[in-house]
Amino acid sequence: MEEMSKQSGVVASSLKAGMDRTTGRKYVALGRLPSELEQPREWRTRADPFVEHWDEVVALLREQPGLEAKTLFEVLREKYVGQYEDGQLRTLQRRVADWRASGGPDQHVVFEQRHRPGEAAQTDFTSTGELAVTVAGVLFVHLLCVLMLPFSNWQWATVCLSESMSALRRGVQRALFQLGRVPEWHQTDNSTAATHRIPVGMVEQVEGSKRDFNAEYLALMRHFSMKPRTTQVGAKEQNGDVEASNGAIKRRLEQALLVRGSRDFESVAHWQAFVDEVQRKANSARGQRVTDELAAMRELNVDRLPEYVEEELRVCERSTIRAKRCAYSVPSRLIGAWLRVRIYEDRIEAYHGKALELGCERLHGENRHRVDYRHVIWSLVQKPGAFARYVYREEMFPSLVFRRAYDAIQADKPGTKGDLEYLRILHLAASTMESDVEAALQRVFEEGKPVRIAAVKSLVKPDKIELPELSAIDVDLASYDVLLTEVSA
């Protein structure tokens, strides 16, 4: 048509447009473009392969609306063997989508909410595996506890190890003290420790909640004078603002790590400082909405809560205590004593009086244990027969070298006698230096000698200590009289 407008003939215009002259004459005669001639197709170009069993598919969809087309396709293939092929799945997916849109059940509508400044803070946990951060060269598996204000999108993220109440307390507290203000409400989803059920008598019911809040969470809310609320069970979209922000935070951190050029940090504290700086820069760009939010909130005028829970625990006859469903060993002299145990999000501290008797990394999960051989070794030396079936036997091998030593001893001295020989070596490590004993065992292996306590002890503690020969010094005491004379003069 463009060429025809230049006074070209039909033949020349058709050749320049790349079409047959007959086709060109048709369009010229009609005076319309090819796109204007297209008509919607209301007929099928091939037979519907599912027409025979479509009523069965609809019956299944009406009974279970959540069924996916792929699942329905597998049901048909199992029921009618050989009738349906892999390439027909897409056809069924289109038919199911058309049915849902034209005659399917109503779906849940998400109603976007208008947030009011200073009304609520939302908290959520998010994993950080995709960031691949390492601490001192070791992959650091952790989460971020994210608190955000939906009105202004102000965010603060705290490094944590689990979705525990300790982590939630620390994350909320760090964010509020960074903000310097307190919103009216605090909202979490039902997967956090805030709503985990605990024994009867330790639970308080909050009006309007779908699950019970535990006492520790309610104490946190009372301290900061915030009202607690959760999302409906299964309704993640009600906490959607903070959940959507999790991805933004991690993308921002990813970009900052790329600029930094390294994902390795000296310590967890250095990584937290890096996260804080990234968040601080992001929040500073949020402008007037943050100012409006701060103006609508109460000033923070309380002290920080301790970042631990304190419990009184009794040391059992196994020389262990159980804190948060995990076992920790303590020195056997404390059996029967009561310890004051501070349970942090990342560590455990146990005190007898004012003396710190145990300080170690906290275990997360249930029925895990951390047993230090130094706490029980003397009792094992006295009762070597208990070693073979000792529940915490694997904890008695502090390194592969010690395990190799035990296997070597058992090879030529099996049974309880071999156990006693190894336990004496382990006792030597507890009473001296583990590294010295390990080095001595390595030397015994290199020299091809049998692993025995005597050989190891001779390398760690030589029988004869060579003292240097020192010559006696003659002291002339008359020189002191000279000093006294000069002083008195």
C-alpha positions, 0 to 999 in steps of 0.5 A: 500500500505504501508503494502504491501511494507512490504511484507505482503499479500493482506488479511493481508494488507487489514485487517490492513488498515480496508478494505475488502480484495476484495477492497484491491485486486482492489487497488493492481491490479490498482496500484493507491491510492483511491484519485487518482481514484476520477473523477470530477462529472459533473452530478447532484445527484438530480433534479434542483428545480429551472430549471422551473423558472431559466430564470425568475431568470436570467432576474431579475439578469440582470435587477437588478444585486444587488439582493441577492439570498435570495431576489430572493428566497422570490420572487419565494416563493410568486409567486409560493406558495408551490413550494419551501421550506426553505432548497432549499435556499442554492441551489439557492445561489450556482446557483446565485454565479455560474451565477455571476462568469460565465456570470454575469456583470463585478464588480468594481475592487479595485486598491491598491494604492502606497502611497508616504511619506508625501503626504496626511493625512486621517481623519475619525470618528468611534464609540466606543460603543464596548469599553463600557468606563464609566466616573465617573460610567456613560456610555460615548457615544462618537466617536473618530476622527482618523487622519492617514498617509497612508504611515507609518500608523501613527495614532492619535485619539481624543475623540469627541461627534459628527461628527461636524465641531468643532470635525473635527477641534479639531481632525485635530489640535491635530494630527498635533501638535502631529506630528509637521509636515504638509502633502500636502493634507487632505482627508475626506469622504463626511459624515463629516461636511467638506462637509455639504451644508450650505446656498448660499453665505457661500459656496466655490467650490473647483475644482475637488471636488464632493461636496462643502466644507464649509467655516469653513473647508476651513479656517482650511485648509488655516490655516495649508496650506493643500489642501482639497480633499474628496472621491467620493460619495459612494466610501468608499474604497478611504478612506480605509486606515483610515477606516481599521485603526479604527478597529486596534485602537479599538482592541489596546484600548480594550487590553489596557483596559483589562490590566488596569482592569477597563473601568471607568475613572475619567473624559473625560480628563483622558480617552483622556490621556489614548488613547493618551498613547496607540497611542504614544506606537503604533506610536513609533513602526512604525520605519523608515517609520515614519522617512521617512514620517516626512522628506517629510513633511513641518514643522508646524509653525502656532499657534493653532486655537481656539477650538470654533466658536464665534457668536453674538446672540440676546436674544429673548423675551423667554429669550433664544438664539439659537446656532447651531439650539438648544435653551439655556436659559439665565437670563431674564434681558438680553432679547433684548441684544446681547451676544458673544457666543463661541461654543465649541465641548462639551460646550457653553459659552455666554458673555455679555461684559466680564461677563460670563452669561452662561456656559453649556454642548453643545447640539447636534442635532436639535431643542433641548433645555436646559432651566434653571428654575432660568432664568425664574422663577420670570416671571412665578410667576408673570404670573402663568397662562402661566405655564400649556402650557409652551413649556419648562414646563418639564424643570421646574422640576429639580428633581423627588422630585419637580415633586412629589411636583407639583402632590401633590399640584395639587391633592388638589389644582388644576389649576392655584392656584396649579401652583402658589403654586408650582412656589413659591416653585421653586422660593424659590429654585432659591433664596436659595439652590435647595438642601435645598428646595429638602430636605425640600420637602422630610421632608414634605412628610415624615411627611404627611403634605400638600405641601405648600410654608409656610411649605417648607419655614419654614424648609428652612428659620426658622422665628426665628433665635436663637442667642447665649447669649454672656457676655460682656468682661471688657477690662483694657485699662491700659495694653496698657499704659504699652506697650507704656511705654516699647516701648518708653523706 
